[in-house]
Amino acid sequence: MSARGKARSRALEVLFEAEQRSASAFEVLKARREMTDLVVNPYTMDIVEGVVAMQPTIDEFLQTYAQGWTLERMPAVDRIILRIGAWELLYNDDVPDGVAVSEAVALAKVMSTDESPAFINGLLGRLQTLKPSLLA
């Protein structure tokens, strides 16, 4: 797995734990650093900071374009993967759009259900198509 792939995976863990504990993602990162000798990849921090900063807007896009699914009904892992993928797709110009989608799908293949990769690919693909109008 690439360094960025590991950073995405670590960001998923942090954001998931924060949501499950109803805690700040930054508190979770701080606790992990204090309890271990964990060195946080700078890209993990970029993802966590970006997702936290843009979460209301990202969630609105996901809610609007997830046909037949509310955010609350989505598996928590899928919801976090979608937030990471949407942030990379919409707000991180360093990651090509196709890479953002394929990396989110790859995370889903490892971390979620058999149906999740197709769902995540479809929803992020829709956001990719709509990206110019979403960011206008």
C-alpha positions in Angstrom: 0.0 0.0 0.0 1.3 3.5 -0.9 2.0 6.1 1.7 -1.1 8.0 0.7 -3.1 4.8 0.8 -1.9 4.2 4.4 -2.7 7.9 5.2 -6.3 7.4 3.9 -6.6 4.2 6.0 -5.4 6.0 9.1 -7.7 8.9 8.5 -10.6 6.5 8.1 -9.7 5.0 11.5 -9.5 8.3 13.2 -12.7 9.8 11.7 -14.6 6.5 12.4 -13.4 6.4 16.0 -14.3 10.1 16.5 -17.8 9.5 15.2 -18.4 6.4 17.3 -17.2 8.2 20.4 -18.9 11.5 19.6 -15.4 13.1 20.0 -13.4 15.5 18.0 -11.2 13.9 15.4 -8.3 16.0 16.7 -8.8 14.7 20.2 -8.7 11.1 18.9 -5.4 11.9 17.0 -3.9 13.5 20.1 -4.9 10.5 22.3 -3.3 8.1 19.8 -0.1 10.1 19.7 0.1 10.2 23.5 -0.7 6.5 24.0 1.8 5.3 21.3 4.8 6.5 19.4 2.5 7.0 16.4 3.9 9.4 13.8 1.0 10.8 11.9 1.6 11.1 8.1 1.1 14.7 7.1 -1.5 13.6 4.5 -3.5 11.9 7.2 -3.7 15.3 8.9 -4.7 17.0 5.6 -7.5 14.5 5.2 -8.8 14.8 8.8 -8.6 18.6 8.7 -10.2 18.8 5.3 -13.0 16.4 6.1 -13.8 18.1 9.4 -13.7 21.5 7.8 -15.9 20.6 4.9 -18.2 17.9 6.5 -21.4 20.0 6.5 -21.1 20.7 2.8 -19.9 17.2 2.0 -22.7 15.6 3.9 -25.2 17.8 2.1 -23.9 16.6 -1.3 -23.9 13.0 -0.1 -27.4 13.3 1.2 -28.7 15.0 -1.9 -27.2 12.5 -4.4 -27.4 9.2 -2.5 -30.6 8.0 -4.1 -32.7 6.2 -1.5 -30.2 6.5 1.3 -29.9 8.9 4.2 -26.6 9.4 5.8 -27.9 7.9 9.0 -28.9 4.7 7.1 -25.5 4.2 5.5 -23.0 2.0 7.3 -20.7 4.2 9.4 -17.6 3.0 7.5 -19.2 3.8 4.2 -20.2 7.2 5.3 -16.6 8.0 6.4 -15.1 6.6 3.2 -17.5 8.7 1.2 -16.5 11.8 3.2 -12.8 11.1 2.5 -13.4 10.4 -1.2 -15.6 13.5 -1.6 -13.1 15.7 0.1 -10.3 14.4 -2.1 -12.5 14.7 -5.2 -13.9 18.1 -4.6 -11.4 20.0 -2.5 -8.0 18.5 -3.0 -6.5 19.5 -6.3 -3.4 17.4 -5.7 -5.4 14.2 -6.3 -6.8 13.5 -9.7 -10.6 12.9 -9.7 -10.3 9.3 -10.9 -7.8 8.5 -8.3 -10.0 9.9 -5.5 -12.8 7.7 -6.6 -10.7 4.6 -7.1 -8.9 5.0 -3.8 -12.3 5.3 -2.0 -13.5 2.1 -3.7 -10.3 0.3 -2.8 -10.8 1.3 0.9 -14.4 0.0 0.7 -13.2 -3.3 -0.7 -10.9 -3.8 2.3 -13.0 -2.2 5.1 -16.7 -2.7 4.3 -19.3 -5.0 2.8 -19.3 -6.6 -0.6 -22.0 -4.2 -1.8 -20.2 -1.1 -0.6 -17.6 -0.6 -3.4 -20.3 -0.4 -6.1 -22.3 2.0 -3.9 -19.3 4.3 -3.2 -18.2 4.2 -6.8 -21.7 5.2 -8.0 -22.1 8.0 -5.6 -18.6 9.5 -6.0 -18.9 9.0 -9.7 -22.1 11.1 -9.6 -20.3 13.8 -7.6 -17.4 13.7 -10.1 -19.8 14.3 -13.0 -21.5 17.2 -11.1 -18.3 18.6 -9.7 -18.2 21.8 -11.9 -21.8 22.7 -10.8 -21.2 21.7 -7.2 -18.2 24.0 -6.8 -19.6 26.9 -8.9 
